[in-house]
Amino acid sequence: MTTTAPTTALSTADQLAHALADPHTVWPGGRPSGGRAWPQSLAGGASGIALLHIERARAGRGDWDTAHTWLAAAVHGEVSAAANANLYFGAPALAFITHRAAGASSRYLRVLERLDEATLTVTRTRLAAAHRRIDHAERPPMEEFDLIQGLSGLAAYHLSRHPHHEITRDVLSYLVRLTEPLPDPDGLPSWWMNVGPTGAPSADYPQGHGNFGLSHGIGSALSVLSQSLLRDLAVPGMVEAVERICVWMDQWRQGDEAGPWWPGLISREQASDGHVHPDLRPRPSWCYGVSGTARAQQLAGLALRDPARVKAAESAILTTLRDPLQLDTVPEIGLCHGTAGLLQASWRMATETGSPAIAAELSHLANRLITALDQGGHDPELLDGAAGAALALHTLGTGSAPAPHWDTFLALA
């Protein structure tokens, strides 16, 4: 990495953050319509932009007044603790960002306590429904266990917020139980869903699908369980659960030792054939591609003390970073689908094991992101827009993402 890369990344992050300082400037006509733009949405609303300013204030790069302005905007209106509440929306999302603010300012402790109580209720309700489903040996709906809508996301929050709390043990125990085999004559894994990739029944996936991704698949559970093991917070059966997920992912690993990759998802027909066509290789995004799956595999390898798995994961990300054709498939700027997500995952992987080879590629990747940002016209949001890109560049520029980690909502830390 050249010495100028952190400086350039940081100055670009500063410029983006300054442009996102005032909610009235960001949304001059009021917030846009759509659920993702609701204030309490981490993906597209004020909550996500607040996270950027909180992280900058924590690092001494921004001021707490700006962070407070966006926090106030995020909690505007009635906060949801209903069935639609999750890590990315409602009380859990607001608890997530407030936890990061409260560590540096006691002014947020009382509101965090109230948000925590609501999040505990949401989690317990979800857990009860999930265990009833397993008791009946039924297939899980996507929103039961995924990161964005489900219990993997809530587990990530509780692991970060109060690792020794009873609710944390309970939700981790559920993730273990999620991996335990269901009665199935075809041997499909217990996290196989009888829906399409949208989470709804689909004529294109009449017998459902198996999902590898960090956003909506078993990758999120693998990441959270592995992080728990690495923090010595194991619950009974956790090692076996991580191993079960790894066995399945190993079965479907493609490529070779120098450049492995994993599908984003597989259909029932592919599961029967035991084959995934190379053309179905997902682009290297966080949500379904190697940005997410390689990081989850690295964490699993470290948790299981399996150096070969760690090496394969790092080879996967390194091969991608050195392949212009792969990089060209993620022209977007965002954390979910674009270069920012690849940059943050790569930074995490490089710093986790001190990999000089991965670290050496970060400057080039940051330059690609900055070039894309220079084209302008980007949405301000966190998940697919400028706020997320700013956070990834801020992290590279400062060389730090201290606990409680902002990228916990991506299951990267």
N, C-alpha and C positions, 0 to 999 in steps of 0.2 A: 504494500500500500504506500503510495507516495505521501509525503508530509503535507501536501496541500489538500488532500482529499477531506480530512476532517474539517478543515477551515472552510472549504467551499460548501460542504454539506451543512455545516452549522449556519453559515450566512444565508443559505437558501431556506433553511428551516425558519430562521428569524424572519425573513421576508414574508414567508407564507403565514406565519403566526401573526405578524403585524397586520396583514390583510384580513385576518380572521378575528381581529381584536374586538370588534363592536358588532353585536347581533343585529343592530339596525342597519349596518352597512352590508353585512353578509346577506341578510334577507330584507332588503329595503321595503318591500311590500308586505312584510310579515312572512312567516315561514311558509314554504311551498306546501301544497297539498300532498297527501299520501302518508301511510302509516310510518314509513322510515323517517319522515321528517318531523314526527311528533317530538316535542321537547325531550321526553323521557326515553327516546330511542338512542341507544348507543351507536347503532350503525349509521343513522342518517340525521339525527336531531341534535339539539343543543347539548345533550349529554355527551356525545362523542367529541364535539369541539371543546367542551369543558375539560375533557381528559387531556387534550393537547396543552391547554394553558395551565392545568394543574402540574403536569410533568415539567413544563418549563419553569414554573415558579419553584418547584421542588429543587430544581437544578440551579437556581439563581439566574436563569436566563430570561425569566419573565416576572411579572408582578402579580401579587396575590389579588389585587383589585380586579384585574381582568379575569382571573380564574373565578373569583367570586361572582362577577357579573354573569358569566356563563353558567355557573352552578345555579344561580337564582333563576336563570332562564330555563334550565333543565327541570327544575322542580315546579315550574309554573303549571297550575291546573291540578286536577285530581290524579294522584299517583296510583297506578294499577298494581294490585296484588292479587288479581284474578287469574283465570286460567291462561291468559295471554302473557303473564309476567314470566320473565326469564332473564338470563344474564344480559341479554341485549335489549330488554325492554322492561319498563316499570320499576317497581321497588328494587329488585336485584341489581338492575343496571345502575340505578342511582346510588345504591349501597356500594357498588363497586367503585364508582368514581369518588364518592365521598370518603371512603376508606383511604384512598390515596391522598386526599386533601387533609384528612384529620391527623395523619401522621406528622404533619408540619404545622398544624394550626388547631388549637383546642376549640376554636369557635364552632367546629363542625361535629363535635362529639355527641351532642344531644340529638341532632338530626340523624346521625349515623346509628345511634341506638334504636331510634324508631324504625328506620329503614331495615335494620338487622332483624327486628322482631317480625316485620312483614315478610322478609325473605325466609326466615325460619318457617313461618306458616306455609308459604308457597312450597318450600322444599318438602316439608312433612306431608303435605297433601299429594304432591307428585310421587313421593316414595310409596305412600299407601296404595295409590293406583297402580304403580309399577309392580309391586309385590303381588297384588291381586291378579294382575295379568299373568305373571310367571306361575302363580299357583294353578292357573287354568291352562298352563302349557300353551299359551297363545303367542303368536309372533308380535314383536314390539312395533308400535308405530314410530315413525322417525322422531316425532317431537318428544317421545319419552326419554331418549338417551342422548340425543345429539348435543353439540356444544352450544349452538345458537338458541335453540328452543328448550332444550331438555336438561337432564340431570347431570350430564358431563359438564355443562356450563355452570350449573349450580355447585357442583363438586369443586370446580376450579375456584369459584368465589370463596367457598367455605374453607378450602385448604389454605388460601391466601389470608383470609380474614381471621380465622380462629382455628388453627390446625388441630388443637387438642379438644375441641368442643365435641359433645356427643353427636351433634348433627353431622359433623365431618366424618366421624366413624360410620355413621349410618349410611351416608350417601356413598362412601367408598365401598362399604359392604354390599350395597346394591350393585355397584359397577362390577364387583366380583361375581355376584349372582347372575348378572346379565350374561356373563360369558359361559356359565355352566350349561352343558348340553340340554336341549329340549328333545323330547321324543320325535325323531325324524328319520324315516326309512332311507332318505337320500343323503343323510349326513351333512345337511346344511348347517352352518353355524347358528348359534342361538340368537345372534343379532341380525340375522337375515330378515328383511322386511317384506311384507306382502303388498308393497306399494311401489310406485315409481320414484325416480329421484326428486320429484317435487314434493314428495310426502303424501301424495294422493294416488288413488288407484289409476292405472294407466294401461291403455290398450297395448302400448309398446312394451310393457313389462307385466304381462298377465300373471306371471308367477313371482312377481316382486324382484328384488335385487339385493345384492350384497354391496355395502358401501365402505370404502377405505378412507374417505376423506376426513380431514380435521373439522370441517364445518358441520357435516351432517352424517358422518360415518363413525366406524369403530376406532378410527385414528385418534379421535378426541379422548375416548376412554383409555386407550393405550397410553397417551401422553400423561393424563392425569394420574393414572395408577402408577406409572413409572416415576413420576415426580414424587409421589407419596413414598414409594420405596426409597428413593434417594434421600428423602428427609427423615428416614427412620420412623415413618408413620404407617407401618403396615397393619392391615387387618387380616384375620385368618383367610387363607386362600388367595391372597393378592399375587404372590409370585406365580402360582399356577394360572391365574387369570391372565397375567401378562404373557406367560408362555403360550397359552391357548391362542391368544390374538396373534402372537408372532408366528406360530405354526401356520395359521391360515394365511397370513400375509406372505410368509416364505413360499407357500404353495403357489402363490400367484405372482411372485416376483419375476420380472421380465429382464431382458438385457443380459449383460454378463457382469463379471466381478468388477471390471473397470468402470462400468456405467449402468448399474441396475436401476430399474424403475418399477413402479407399482401402478396398476390400473386405478382409475378414480372410482369405478364401480364395475360390477359384472352382473349380467343377466342370468336367469335360470338356464337358458340355452348354453351360455358360455360355461356355466358351472358344470353342466352335463358333459360338454365337449372337452373340458379341461384345457381350453385354449383361448387366448386373447390375441387378436390380430395386432401386429405392431402399429398399424394405423390408428389404433384406439389409445395410444399413449397420450395421457392428458398433458396439456401444457403445464409448465412448472409454476402453477399458481399455488397460493396457500390453501385454498378451499378444498381442492381435489388433487393437486399435483405434488411434485417432489418437494416444494417449499414446506408443505405440511408433513407429508409422509416420511421424508428423510429425517426431519427433526424428531418425530415420534419414534422412529427406529433408533436414532442415536440415544434418546433418553432410555428406551427399553434396553439397549445394549449396555448402557452404563448401570442401569438398575439391576440387570441380570449378571453383571460382570462378564459380559460376552464381548471381548475385543473385536472379534470377527464381525459382529453385527454393527458395532460402532464404525468400523472401517468401511463396511458396505454402505452405510448411511452417508458417511462423509464423501465416499467416492461418488455416490449418486448426486449429491449437491455440487461437488466440484466439477464433474463432467458436464453438468448443466451450465454452470457459470462459464465454462470454457467453450461452449457451443453457441456460436452466433445464431444458428437456425433456431435453437430452443429459446434463446433470449428474444428473438423476433416474434415469438408467439405470445408474448406478454407485453404489448405496446402500452397497455393502460398503466396509470400511475398508482393504482390503489393497493391497499393491503390484501383485499380478498382475491381479486383477479389479476393484479398487476405487479409491477416491478417493486413497489414498496414492500409487499409481502415477501417476495423473494429476498430482498435486501435484509429485512429484519430476521427472517429465519436463518439466513446465511451468517449474519452477525452473531446470532445466538449460538449457532453450531461452532463457529470459529472460536468464540470466547469460552465456550463450555470446555473444550479440550485443548485450547491453545493451538489450534491448527494454523500454521503459517501459510499453508497452501490456500485454504479458503480465505483467510484474511487478505491475502495478496490480490484476490479478485474483487474485493468490495469496492475499491476505488472506481474501477471500470463500471461496475453495476450502478454505483451512485451517480456517475456521470450520465449514464443512460437515463436514469430517473430525472435528473435535473434538466436534461435536454427535452424530455417529454413534458415536464412542467413548464418550460419556457414557451411552449406552444399555446398555453393559456386555455381559457374556456372550461376549467375543471369545476366540478361540483365541490362545495366546501366540506362535505361530510367526512366522517372518520373511516368508514369501511372501504369505500371505493373512491374517495376524493382527496382533496388537498390536505385535510387535517391528518389523515393517516400517513400520507407521504411525508409531511412535516415531522411527524413523530419518528419515523424510520430514519430520516436524515439527522434529526436531533440526536438520536441514540448513537448513530455512527460518529457524529461530530463530537459529542461529549465523551464517547467511549464508555458510557455507563447507562444502565437502566436499573436503578436500585430497587430493592424490595420496599413496599409491595409493588411488584413489577407491572408496568402498564400493559405489557403484551400477554398477561395472563388471560385476557379475554380472547386471545387467539390460541390458547393452549400451548404457547411456545415457551412459557416460563411459569 
